[in-house]
Amino acid sequence: MTRRFAPWAAAGVGLGLLLCAACESRPGNEAVPAPVAAAAKRSVLAELYADKSRYDPGEPVRLTLQLDNASGERLEDGRLLVQYRHLGRLVESKTFKKLKLDPGEARTLSWEWKPPQDDFAGYSVEAWMENKDGRTIDHRNAAVDVSSDWTRFPRYGYLSRFPKQDGKTTESNVESLSRYQINALQFYDWQFKHHAPLAGTPENPAAEWTDIGNRVTSGDTIRAYIGAAHKRGMAAMNYNLLYGAYGDYETDGSGVKKEWGLYAAPGGESQDSIPLPDGWATPKLDLFDPGNPDWQKYLLERERDAFAAYPFDGWHVDQLGFRGMMYTYEGKEIEPSAGFAPFLNRARTELGKTIVFNNVGTYGVSGTADAGTAFLYEEMWENSGQTTYNDLKKVLDEAAGLTEGKKATVLAAYMNYNYGNSFTDDNPGEFNEPGVLLTEATIFANGGSHIELGDDLRMLSNEYFPNRHLRMSDSLKSKLLSYYRFLVAYQNVLRDGQMPVDRKIAVEGAEVSADGRPGTVWAFSRAGGKFETLQLINLTGVQSDQWRDADASAKEPETRRDLAVKLYAGGKKIKRAFLASPDLEEGTGRPLAYETGRDSNGDYVAFAVPELRYWDMVALEYE
């Protein structure tokens, strides 16, 4: 190498913290500060966050830094440097000087930042605390998404419980999800009946009703959650099934007709249905032909009623996956997925709302990818072929190909599924951190996002979203915070139209795989615009490549250090390179030294990766 990458560790430092006495803001060319020393106890900067998940161009960002001096020492003449970066480049910086804080003292520092006017841009906000000797003693990162439309970079969450509750609970739940950058919420099972989602009328909605699981739902809570979501830059999505009705649909006065149904055999007698648990509001859901224009007209009228009563931003449309060939009431054999795209296009046109559709196990995605949906949403199941990490990559790569990179993809992928079934809501277990992080790395590195977080900061382990059999540890919550902020800070090189590119990649002293085999460093490239990224996922010491980690048995990968990497990128002229990881320094990107050359395998760029825990990203900007 002609240049060496600066080490991540630094000299030992002291501790302390602060009160703003003077500050200044300016553009600048300041380098990334020295890392916090490994020996330093991070005890001064508690948390840094923005007030919203998404901002329109030109909208000011309100930032808050929570300070808590747990160092046991008084901070004197501290200096807080705040850097705003886009893909590693400094956009602007702000300095708070002469900061003071007594031992045990906690304070909050808030300020506004006006990002550039560019639309669909992600930024990292990096706060570095220095003591009076100029040593870095603490560091925190946040992220900012400036996008006029949330569907460009969807980070989907959920709500599944809507009891009568005080406004503080509602606001707190939404604020917690906002800190994880969630920019839309699926209101799961909020409705009265699948074929009659609105209880009451648009002019006089019911105050409360029971949902399909016989849980009481409050209309005031629905409205409060929608308002709280909008306040935090989140969209509110009305959930309902594409083709379901309660078993009493013929007698409840709704007007639904059996002639619109889906049938398992000719003759109009064996309507397809799914059984439901004992004690629910209906023993089954009967299914209907999504291509039937009368069913479409009926359900869209009911959805229009729901939108008239509650200010939802869109319709999250669910289905049940492949169920075989079916028949109409008249006995015509049909493939139900043929009706998906026409129904979705009609919904988009007639409702005028954002439409999201669940391609369960990828079923129907080839027909709906270019329909009136805002992005792709696919629910992963082993019986549909989604078993390994590489299977998830294939799904994401194929989705990008179907839309030529023009639509984002969200995966519903429920972690530790079998393990969760061993527990109950009242006696929950704990998610397995290594399994969750490996799957998170797989999805994010391949340009996707993951619906998993919701309610009062819960995580999904089951397709029934109210299930709370597993909970997150504080450690996992902290690590996921870095992962989600990383997803935002680098969204323009992770999921902004990037496509997979075939590259030869060599790592000295490590077995490399292109398919995520256990025991390897999984390496692959994606490119778009002037950037190419090399994604490195560490499967060293990992015994299984099954993404679900169903029994919660995945172990933490063995950390690799000082990896000499060669990427055979075809001799393109490089402008700059940087390395970033959600596992290191909360995602801070640092310039990466490199050299170019040629050997028997072709033109390469070579560099050293100092540390690989779960996932590192190397970004190359070409001339």
RANORPE-V248214 format. One record per helix or strand of 2 or more residues. SS is the DSSP state (alpha for helix, beta for strand). FROM is the first residue (numbers start at 1). LEN is the number of residues. Records with the same first field share a line. If there is no record, write none. Layout:
SS=FROM-LEN, FROM-LEN
This chain:
beta=22-5, 45-6, 61-8, 75-12, 89-13, 106-8, 121-10, 136-11, 156-4, 184-4, 208-3, 216-3, 235-7, 244-3, 273-3, 284-5, 314-5, 326-2, 333-2, 354-7, 376-4, 409-4, 429-2, 449-3, 453-2, 458-2, 470-2, 499-3, 504-4, 512-2, 521-8, 531-8, 560-9, 574-7, 590-2, 594-6, 602-11, 615-8
alpha=150-4, 167-13, 219-13, 258-3, 293-17, 336-16, 365-4, 382-3, 389-14, 417-4, 433-13, 474-16, 491-4, 585-3
